[in-house]
Amino acid sequence: MNRRFSVSFGTRDDDPLAVFVRGATVGAFVGAVIAGSTIWRRVRKHAPNAPIAGLPRSPRAEPPAEGADPHGS
């Protein structure tokens, strides 16, 4: 009584298109990580004192003119 049961967990490793798409997706992700890391390293190397990009600062508010209505009316 030596039976073999095929167990499937929802993957189709026998489908060559699925294997190709999975490999291409993983390759694209790994390539993007490597390229991003290289670009980040080069940018930081050439501009070590550059400020870190973020939200732009708002200009400092000017104090209201003397005698101006504080409520804007």
N, C-alpha and C positions, 0 to 999 in steps of 0.2 A: 504494500500500500504506500508506495512512494509517489505521491502526486505533486505536481508543480502548479502553483497558482501564480498567475501574472497579477502583480500589484501595480496599480497606476495611481499616482498622486496628482493627476491633472497635467503632467508634462508630456510633451510629444517629442521625445528625443529622436524618434525615428523619422520625423518630418524634417527634411533638409532645409526647407525655407525657415522653419521656426529656429533651427540651430543657427542658421546664418544671421537672422534678424537679431537673435540674442547676442551673438558674438559681435555683430556690428554695433549694437547699442552699448555693450560694455566697452568696446574699443573706443567709441566716440567719447564716452564719459571719461575714461582714463586719459585720452588725448587732451580733452578740455582741461582736466586738472593739471596736467603737466604744462600745457601752454599758459594757463593762468598763473601758475607758480613762476614760470620763467619770466613772463611779462612783469609780474609784481616785483620780482627780484631785480630786474633791470631798471625799472622805474625808481625803486628805492635806492639803488646803487648810484644812479646819476644825479639824484636830487636828495641828498641825505637831510638837508635842512628844510625841505619843502613841507608845508603844513599838510596834515592829513585831510583828505577830502571829506566834506560833510555838508551839513546844511549851511547855506550862506548866512552870515551874520546880518542882523537888521541894523540900520544906521542908528546912532544914538539919538534919542528923542531930544529935541530942543525944548528948553523951558518955555512956558507960555509967555507971551509978551505982557509987559506990565500993564495992568488995567484990563486985561482980556477976561471974558467970562469963563470961568473954569468948567462950565457945563456945555460949552460950545453953542450957546443960543445967542 
